[in-house]
Amino acid sequence: MASSRWRPSRALSLALSLALAAQSLAPAALAQGNPGSRNNLPALGDSASDDISVANERRIGDRIMRDIRRDADYLDDPVLLEYMQTMWAALLLSSREHGNIPVELDERFAWEMFLVRDRTVNAFALPGGYVGVHLGLIAITATPDELASVLAHELSHVTQRHIARSVGASKTTSMIGIAGLILGIIAASRSPEAANALITGGQAVAVQGQLNYSREAEREADRVGFNVLTGAGYSPAGMPAMFEKLLQASRLNDNQNYPYLRSHPLTTERIGEARSRLGVSAAALPPRPLLHVLMQARARVLMDPRDAALQRVQDFDSERALAAATPADRLGALYGSALASVLRRDFARADAALAAARPLAEADRDASNAVAQLTLQGLLVRGDVVRASALLDTLLAAPGGQQSRTLLLAQAQRALLPGSAADAQRAAVERLQTWVAVHRQDALAWSSAAQLWERQGQRLRAVRAEAESRAALGDVQGAVERLRAAQKLARTATGSDFIEASVLEARLRELDLQRRQIIAEERGEL
C-alpha cells in the first residue's frame, strides 16, 4: 500500500478548530482541586455522581457524529456496511443477552457502527453508543472472528461506559467542549500535522490521557468483550489472534499506521489472559470464510480511492500475482481487481476478473452472491439497464434478497437509469418509502427516494426527502432550509398533497427546534 498520508478533510479540520476552541472552555474545570494538577478529571472508578449522565452522553455523541457524518471519509458503502452490520447486530444481541445493557442505556443510546475511509488500523468508541471502524482494520483481519473481537471490545467500552467514567462531566466544562476535544483527538489520530496543532495546548493532552483507556478499563473490555464475542457465535481464538497480529504488525511497521494501539495499549499480560480464556480446547481459528476474504479485498480497494492505488490493485489479476496464491487468495485478488476496474470504468478488465472469480466462488452461496453483487454494481455504473435488471431480479428473488439494503439501493439505482420502466420506478420508490419509515437516519435511501420522486414529478415529496437526507448527515440547518423551500412550494402549487404538506409542517417544527438546541449548545447555554 502507498505510504503517503491523507490530508485532513474539511470536517477533520473543523474538528481541530472545535478542539482548540474548547481548550478555552475547559481550563478552569481541568485545574479544579489541586492547584498544581494539570488534569483533575474523574478517574475510572470515581463516584458515579461525577459521571456524565446517559442523556448527556448521547447528546455529546450526537454532537460528534454531526461532524463525522459530514466528513468526506465517512463511508456508506452498502455492500461492506451490510456485512459489518450483520456482525455488529450479532454482537449487540449477545451483549444484551449477557445483561450488559441496562434498559435506560438500551433505549437512549444509538448503537450505531459506521465506517471510515482510512488506511490506518483503528476502531474507536464514542459517547452515546457509536463505534467507528477504519477500513484499514478490516483489511488486515484474516477472519471474521478477529474483526468481531475488536468490535466486541469496543462495544464493551460503550456498555461499561468507560468514556463517561473517565471523562466525567464538570460543572464548568460544557458538553460542546468535551465533544470538541474528542473530535480533535480523533482528528489527531488520523493526521500527525493535526496532532502537532492539538497538543500545543496542555488541556488537550490532559483529556487525551483520559481517553487512552486505563489498564483496568482495557482488561474489563477484554473480559466482557470475550463473552460477547463467544455468545455471538464467533471463535474465542479471534481475540488473542487479533492481539498478537496487532502487536507484531506494529513492531514491524513503526509508521503511525496503528493508532488503535495508542489508545488501547497492548501488554503481554492482556494477550496471556486472552489465551488463558481459551482453556485447553478451541485454540485454533476456523477456516477463513470466503465472504470475509471478499470483504477484506473490498476494504483494501475502498480505503485508498486514488487512481494510482486503484491501478495497483487492478494488477492483482495478473498471472504472476496469482501464481502462488491459494484459491481463497486468488478469489480475493480477482474480486479486488474487478472492483478497482469498475471504479476506474475499465469494464472489459472488470468483466474478465469477474469471469475468473465466479468458478472459485460458486460452491459458497455467500461468496457467489457477493461476486454477483459486484457484477451488478458494474452493470449499473455502465448504465446497462437490461442486464442489470435481469441480474437484480434474480438476486431479489434469492433468500434474503428482499431484506438486503444493498439490493434496495441497487433497485433504486436501476430505476434511475435511462430506459428504466415507470413500473420499476414506482416499485423502487415504494420500497424506499417503507424502508425510511423505519430507518429514518438512512441518508442514502432518502437521497435515492428524492431523485425518484423528482423523476415522477412529485416535487414536494422530493424536496422533503432531500431535507431528510441532509438531516441524517448532520446538516440540520440545510434540512430546515429545504423544508422551508418545500413549504413555499406547497403554498403555491396547485393540487398539492394536503397530507404531505401537514407532514412537512410538523417535521419543519421538529428540525427547527433541533437547530435552535444545537445553536444553544454551541453557545454554552444548555
SULURSUL-V215396 format. One record per pair of residues at least 24 apart in sequence whose C-alpha atoms are under 10 Angstrom apart, sorted by the first residue. I is the first residue (numbers start at 1). J is the second residue. Records with the same first field share a line. If there is no record, write none. Layout:
# SULURSUL-V215396
I: J ; J
This chain:
# SULURSUL-V215396
1: 119 ; 300 ; 304 ; 309 ; 312 ; 313
2: 119 ; 304 ; 308 ; 309 ; 312
3: 119 ; 255 ; 257
5: 118 ; 119 ; 120 ; 190 ; 191 ; 192 ; 256 ; 257
6: 118 ; 119 ; 190 ; 191 ; 304
7: 190 ; 191 ; 192 ; 193 ; 194
8: 71 ; 72 ; 73 ; 187 ; 188 ; 190 ; 191 ; 192 ; 193 ; 194
9: 70 ; 71 ; 72 ; 73 ; 187
10: 67 ; 70 ; 71 ; 72 ; 73
11: 66 ; 67 ; 68 ; 69 ; 70 ; 71 ; 72 ; 73 ; 74 ; 183 ; 187
12: 67 ; 68 ; 70 ; 71 ; 72 ; 73 ; 183 ; 184 ; 186 ; 187 ; 188 ; 190 ; 191 ; 194
13: 71 ; 183 ; 184 ; 187 ; 188 ; 194
14: 67 ; 68 ; 71 ; 180 ; 183 ; 184 ; 187
15: 64 ; 67 ; 68 ; 71 ; 179 ; 180 ; 181 ; 182 ; 183 ; 184 ; 185 ; 186 ; 187 ; 188 ; 194
16: 180 ; 181 ; 182 ; 183 ; 184 ; 185 ; 186 ; 187 ; 188 ; 194 ; 195 ; 197 ; 198
17: 180 ; 181 ; 183 ; 184 ; 197 ; 198
18: 176 ; 177 ; 178 ; 179 ; 180 ; 181 ; 182 ; 183 ; 184 ; 522
19: 176 ; 177 ; 178 ; 179 ; 180 ; 181 ; 182 ; 183 ; 184 ; 185 ; 187 ; 197 ; 198 ; 201 ; 203 ; 204
20: 177 ; 180 ; 181 ; 184 ; 197 ; 198 ; 199 ; 200 ; 201 ; 203 ; 204
21: 176 ; 177 ; 180 ; 181
22: 173 ; 174 ; 175 ; 176 ; 177 ; 178 ; 179 ; 180 ; 181 ; 184 ; 203 ; 204
23: 173 ; 177 ; 178 ; 180 ; 181 ; 198 ; 201 ; 202 ; 203 ; 204
24: 173 ; 177 ; 201 ; 203
25: 172 ; 173 ; 174 ; 175 ; 176 ; 177 ; 178 ; 203 ; 524
26: 170 ; 172 ; 173 ; 174 ; 177 ; 178 ; 181 ; 203 ; 204 ; 207
27: 172 ; 173 ; 202 ; 203 ; 204
28: 170 ; 172 ; 173
29: 169 ; 170 ; 171 ; 172 ; 173 ; 174
30: 170 ; 172 ; 173 ; 203 ; 206 ; 207
31: 203
32: 170 ; 172
38: 202 ; 203 ; 205 ; 206 ; 207
39: 202 ; 203 ; 204 ; 205 ; 206 ; 207 ; 209 ; 210
40: 167 ; 168 ; 170 ; 206 ; 207
41: 165 ; 166 ; 167 ; 168 ; 169 ; 170 ; 206 ; 207 ; 209 ; 210
42: 164 ; 165 ; 166 ; 167 ; 168 ; 169 ; 170 ; 210
43: 162 ; 164 ; 165 ; 166 ; 167 ; 168 ; 210 ; 214
44: 161 ; 162 ; 163 ; 164 ; 165 ; 166 ; 167 ; 168 ; 210 ; 213 ; 214 ; 216 ; 217
45: 162 ; 165 ; 166 ; 216 ; 217
46: 165 ; 166 ; 168
47: 165 ; 168
48: 164 ; 165 ; 168
49: 165 ; 168 ; 169
50: 164 ; 165 ; 166 ; 167 ; 168 ; 169 ; 170 ; 171
51: 161 ; 162 ; 163 ; 164 ; 165 ; 166 ; 167 ; 168 ; 169 ; 170
52: 127 ; 161 ; 163 ; 164 ; 165 ; 166 ; 167 ; 168 ; 169 ; 170 ; 175
53: 164 ; 165 ; 168 ; 169
54: 104 ; 105 ; 108 ; 109 ; 127 ; 128 ; 161 ; 164
55: 104 ; 105 ; 108 ; 109 ; 128
56: 127 ; 128 ; 164 ; 169 ; 175
57: 108 ; 109 ; 126 ; 127 ; 128 ; 129 ; 161 ; 163 ; 164 ; 168 ; 169 ; 175 ; 179
58: 105 ; 108 ; 109 ; 110 ; 126 ; 127 ; 128 ; 129 ; 130
59: 108 ; 109 ; 127 ; 128 ; 175 ; 176 ; 179 ; 518 ; 521
60: 126 ; 127 ; 128 ; 174 ; 175 ; 176 ; 177 ; 178 ; 179 ; 180 ; 182
61: 109 ; 110 ; 125 ; 126 ; 127 ; 128 ; 129 ; 130 ; 175 ; 178 ; 179 ; 182
62: 109 ; 110 ; 126 ; 127 ; 128 ; 129 ; 130 ; 179 ; 474
63: 127 ; 128 ; 175 ; 176 ; 178 ; 179 ; 180 ; 183 ; 474 ; 518 ; 521 ; 522
64: 126 ; 127 ; 128 ; 130 ; 176 ; 178 ; 179 ; 180 ; 181 ; 182 ; 183 ; 474
65: 126 ; 127 ; 128 ; 130 ; 179 ; 183 ; 473 ; 474
66: 471 ; 472 ; 473 ; 474 ; 475 ; 476
67: 180 ; 183 ; 473 ; 474 ; 475
68: 114 ; 116 ; 132 ; 183 ; 186 ; 473 ; 474
69: 114 ; 116 ; 443 ; 472 ; 473 ; 474 ; 475
70: 470 ; 472 ; 473 ; 474 ; 475
71: 116 ; 117 ; 473
72: 116 ; 117
73: 115 ; 116 ; 117 ; 118 ; 134 ; 303
74: 114 ; 115 ; 116 ; 117 ; 118 ; 132 ; 134 ; 473
75: 114 ; 115 ; 116 ; 117 ; 118 ; 134 ; 135 ; 302 ; 303
76: 114 ; 115 ; 116 ; 117 ; 442 ; 443 ; 444
77: 115 ; 117 ; 298 ; 299 ; 302 ; 406 ; 444
78: 404 ; 405 ; 406 ; 407 ; 408 ; 409 ; 410 ; 444
79: 295 ; 298 ; 370 ; 373 ; 374 ; 404 ; 405 ; 406 ; 407
80: 115 ; 135 ; 138 ; 294 ; 295 ; 296 ; 298 ; 299 ; 302 ; 406
81: 113 ; 114 ; 115 ; 295 ; 405 ; 406
82: 404 ; 405 ; 406
83: 291 ; 292 ; 295
84: 113 ; 114 ; 115 ; 133 ; 138 ; 144 ; 147 ; 148 ; 151 ; 295
85: 112 ; 113 ; 114
87: 144 ; 145 ; 147 ; 148 ; 151 ; 152 ; 232 ; 234
88: 112 ; 113 ; 131 ; 148 ; 151 ; 152 ; 155 ; 232
89: 113 ; 232
90: 148 ; 152 ; 228 ; 229 ; 231 ; 232 ; 233 ; 234
91: 148 ; 149 ; 151 ; 152 ; 155 ; 156 ; 225 ; 227 ; 228 ; 229 ; 230 ; 231 ; 232 ; 233 ; 234
92: 151 ; 152 ; 155 ; 156 ; 159 ; 228 ; 229 ; 232
93: 228 ; 231 ; 232
94: 152 ; 225 ; 227 ; 228 ; 229 ; 230 ; 231 ; 232 ; 233
95: 152 ; 155 ; 156 ; 159 ; 224 ; 225 ; 227 ; 228 ; 229 ; 231 ; 232
96: 159 ; 228
97: 228 ; 231 ; 232
98: 224 ; 227 ; 228 ; 231
99: 159
100: 156 ; 158 ; 159 ; 160 ; 224 ; 228
101: 156 ; 158 ; 159 ; 160
102: 159
105: 129 ; 158 ; 159 ; 161
106: 159
109: 158 ; 159
111: 155 ; 158 ; 159
113: 151 ; 155
116: 303
117: 299 ; 300 ; 302 ; 303 ; 304 ; 305
118: 190 ; 257 ; 299 ; 300 ; 302 ; 303 ; 304
119: 190 ; 257 ; 258 ; 299 ; 300 ; 302 ; 303 ; 304
120: 189 ; 190 ; 255 ; 256 ; 257 ; 258 ; 259 ; 260 ; 303
121: 246 ; 250 ; 256 ; 257 ; 258 ; 259 ; 260 ; 261
122: 150 ; 189 ; 190 ; 257 ; 258 ; 259 ; 260 ; 261 ; 262 ; 263 ; 264
123: 150 ; 151 ; 153 ; 154 ; 259 ; 260 ; 261 ; 263 ; 264
124: 150 ; 151 ; 153 ; 154 ; 155 ; 157 ; 158 ; 186 ; 259 ; 260 ; 263 ; 264
125: 151 ; 153 ; 154 ; 155 ; 156 ; 157 ; 158 ; 161 ; 162 ; 163
126: 154 ; 155 ; 157 ; 158 ; 161 ; 162 ; 163 ; 164 ; 179 ; 182 ; 183 ; 186
127: 157 ; 158 ; 161 ; 162 ; 163 ; 164 ; 179 ; 182
128: 158 ; 159 ; 161 ; 163 ; 164
129: 154 ; 155 ; 157 ; 158 ; 159 ; 161
130: 154 ; 155 ; 158
131: 155 ; 157 ; 158
134: 260 ; 299 ; 303
135: 296 ; 298 ; 299 ; 300 ; 301 ; 302 ; 303 ; 304
136: 257 ; 258 ; 296 ; 299 ; 300 ; 302 ; 303 ; 304
137: 246 ; 258 ; 260 ; 296 ; 299 ; 300
138: 292 ; 295 ; 296 ; 297 ; 298 ; 299 ; 300 ; 303
139: 292 ; 293 ; 295 ; 296 ; 297 ; 298 ; 299 ; 300 ; 301 ; 302 ; 303
140: 242 ; 245 ; 246 ; 249 ; 296 ; 297 ; 299 ; 300
141: 238 ; 241 ; 242 ; 245 ; 246 ; 292 ; 293 ; 296
142: 238 ; 241 ; 242 ; 245 ; 285 ; 287 ; 288 ; 289 ; 292 ; 293 ; 296
143: 234 ; 235 ; 238 ; 241 ; 242 ; 285 ; 286 ; 287 ; 288 ; 289 ; 290 ; 291 ; 292 ; 293 ; 296
144: 234 ; 235 ; 238 ; 285 ; 286 ; 288 ; 289 ; 291 ; 292 ; 293 ; 295 ; 296
145: 229 ; 230 ; 233 ; 234 ; 235 ; 236 ; 237 ; 238 ; 239 ; 241 ; 242 ; 285 ; 286 ; 288 ; 292
146: 229 ; 234 ; 235 ; 236 ; 237 ; 238 ; 239 ; 240 ; 241 ; 242 ; 243 ; 245 ; 285
147: 234 ; 238 ; 239 ; 242 ; 292
148: 225 ; 226 ; 228 ; 229 ; 230 ; 232 ; 234 ; 235 ; 238 ; 239 ; 242
149: 222 ; 225 ; 226 ; 228 ; 229 ; 230 ; 234 ; 235 ; 236 ; 237 ; 238 ; 239 ; 240 ; 241 ; 242 ; 243
150: 222 ; 225 ; 226 ; 229 ; 238 ; 239 ; 242 ; 243
151: 225 ; 228 ; 229
152: 221 ; 222 ; 224 ; 225 ; 226 ; 227 ; 228 ; 229 ; 230 ; 232 ; 239
153: 218 ; 219 ; 220 ; 221 ; 222 ; 223 ; 224 ; 225 ; 226 ; 227 ; 228 ; 229 ; 239
154: 218 ; 221 ; 222 ; 225
155: 221 ; 224 ; 225 ; 228
156: 217 ; 218 ; 220 ; 221 ; 222 ; 223 ; 224 ; 225 ; 226 ; 228
157: 213 ; 217 ; 218 ; 220 ; 221 ; 222 ; 224 ; 225
158: 221
159: 221 ; 224 ; 225
160: 217 ; 220 ; 221 ; 224
161: 217
162: 210 ; 211 ; 213 ; 214 ; 217 ; 218 ; 220 ; 221
163: 210 ; 211 ; 212 ; 213 ; 217
164: 211
165: 210 ; 217
166: 207 ; 209 ; 210 ; 211 ; 212 ; 213 ; 214 ; 217
167: 207 ; 208 ; 209 ; 210 ; 211
168: 210
173: 524
174: 521 ; 522 ; 523 ; 524 ; 525 ; 526
175: 521 ; 522 ; 524 ; 526
176: 518 ; 521 ; 522 ; 523 ; 524 ; 526
177: 521 ; 522 ; 524
178: 207
181: 205 ; 207 ; 208
182: 207 ; 208 ; 211
184: 208
185: 211
186: 259
188: 259
189: 256 ; 257 ; 258 ; 259 ; 260 ; 262 ; 263
190: 256 ; 257 ; 259
191: 256
192: 256
208: 263
209: 263
210: 263
211: 263 ; 264
212: 260 ; 261 ; 262 ; 263 ; 264 ; 265
213: 262 ; 263 ; 264 ; 265
214: 263 ; 264 ; 265
215: 264 ; 265 ; 266 ; 267 ; 270
217: 264
218: 263 ; 264 ; 265 ; 266 ; 270
219: 269 ; 270 ; 273 ; 274
222: 270 ; 271 ; 273 ; 274
223: 270 ; 273 ; 274 ; 277
226: 274 ; 277 ; 278
227: 277
234: 285 ; 286
235: 278 ; 282 ; 283 ; 284 ; 285 ; 286
236: 274 ; 275 ; 277 ; 278 ; 279 ; 282 ; 283 ; 284 ; 285
237: 274 ; 275 ; 277 ; 278 ; 281 ; 282 ; 283 ; 284 ; 285 ; 286
238: 274 ; 283 ; 284 ; 285 ; 286
239: 271 ; 274 ; 275 ; 277 ; 278
240: 270 ; 271 ; 272 ; 273 ; 274 ; 275 ; 276 ; 277 ; 278 ; 283
241: 271 ; 274 ; 275 ; 283 ; 284 ; 285
242: 271
243: 267 ; 268 ; 270 ; 271 ; 272 ; 274
244: 268 ; 271
247: 271
288: 328
289: 328 ; 364 ; 366 ; 367
290: 327 ; 328 ; 329 ; 331 ; 332 ; 360 ; 361 ; 364 ; 365 ; 366 ; 367 ; 368 ; 370
291: 328 ; 332 ; 361 ; 364 ; 365 ; 366 ; 367 ; 368 ; 369 ; 370 ; 371
292: 332 ; 366 ; 367
293: 328 ; 329 ; 330 ; 331 ; 332 ; 333 ; 335 ; 367
294: 328 ; 329 ; 331 ; 332 ; 333 ; 334 ; 335 ; 336 ; 361 ; 366 ; 367 ; 370 ; 371
295: 332 ; 335 ; 336 ; 367 ; 370
296: 332 ; 336
297: 329 ; 331 ; 332 ; 333 ; 334 ; 335 ; 336 ; 337 ; 339
298: 332 ; 333 ; 335 ; 336 ; 337 ; 338 ; 339 ; 340 ; 374
299: 336
300: 336 ; 340
301: 335 ; 336 ; 337 ; 338 ; 339 ; 340 ; 343
302: 336 ; 339 ; 340 ; 343
305: 340 ; 343 ; 344
306: 344
307: 340 ; 343 ; 344
309: 340
310: 336 ; 337 ; 339 ; 340 ; 341 ; 342 ; 343 ; 344
311: 337 ; 340 ; 341 ; 344
312: 337 ; 340
313: 337 ; 338 ; 339 ; 340 ; 341
314: 338 ; 339 ; 340 ; 341 ; 342 ; 344 ; 346 ; 349 ; 350 ; 353
315: 340 ; 341
316: 340 ; 353
317: 349 ; 350 ; 352 ; 353 ; 356 ; 357
318: 353
327: 357 ; 360 ; 361
328: 360 ; 361
330: 356 ; 357 ; 360
331: 356 ; 357 ; 358 ; 359 ; 360 ; 361 ; 367 ; 371
332: 357 ; 360 ; 361
333: 357
334: 358 ; 360 ; 371
335: 370 ; 371 ; 374 ; 375
338: 371 ; 374 ; 375 ; 378
339: 371 ; 374 ; 375 ; 377 ; 378
341: 378
342: 374 ; 375 ; 377 ; 378 ; 379 ; 381 ; 382
343: 377 ; 378 ; 381
345: 378 ; 381 ; 382
346: 378 ; 382
347: 378 ; 379 ; 381 ; 382
350: 374 ; 375 ; 378
351: 375 ; 378 ; 379
369: 395 ; 398
373: 406 ; 407 ; 410
376: 407 ; 410 ; 414
377: 410 ; 413 ; 414
379: 414
380: 410 ; 411 ; 413 ; 414 ; 416 ; 417
381: 413 ; 414 ; 417
382: 417
383: 413 ; 414 ; 416 ; 417 ; 418 ; 419
384: 414 ; 417 ; 418 ; 419
385: 413 ; 414 ; 415 ; 416 ; 417 ; 418 ; 419 ; 420 ; 421
386: 414 ; 419 ; 420
388: 413 ; 414
389: 414 ; 415 ; 420 ; 424
402: 431
403: 435
405: 432 ; 435 ; 445
408: 432 ; 435 ; 445
409: 444 ; 445 ; 448 ; 449
410: 448
411: 448
412: 445 ; 448 ; 449 ; 451 ; 452
413: 448 ; 451 ; 452
415: 448 ; 451 ; 452 ; 455
416: 448 ; 451 ; 452 ; 455
422: 455 ; 456
425: 449 ; 452 ; 453 ; 455 ; 456
426: 452 ; 453 ; 456
428: 452
429: 453 ; 456
433: 465
436: 465 ; 468
440: 468 ; 469 ; 471 ; 472
441: 468 ; 469 ; 470 ; 471 ; 472 ; 473 ; 474
442: 468 ; 469 ; 471 ; 472 ; 473
443: 467 ; 468 ; 469 ; 470 ; 471 ; 472 ; 473 ; 474
444: 469 ; 470 ; 472 ; 473
445: 469
446: 470 ; 472
458: 496 ; 497
459: 486 ; 489 ; 490 ; 493 ; 496
460: 485 ; 486 ; 487 ; 488 ; 489 ; 490 ; 493 ; 496 ; 497 ; 500 ; 501 ; 504
461: 486 ; 497 ; 500 ; 501 ; 504
462: 486
463: 487 ; 489 ; 504
464: 500 ; 501 ; 503 ; 504 ; 507 ; 508
467: 504 ; 507 ; 508 ; 511
468: 507 ; 511
471: 511
475: 515
476: 511 ; 512 ; 514 ; 515 ; 516 ; 518
477: 511 ; 512 ; 514 ; 515 ; 516 ; 518
478: 515
479: 507 ; 508 ; 511 ; 512 ; 515
480: 507 ; 508 ; 509 ; 510 ; 511 ; 512 ; 513 ; 514 ; 515
481: 508 ; 512
482: 508
483: 507 ; 508 ; 509 ; 511 ; 512
484: 508
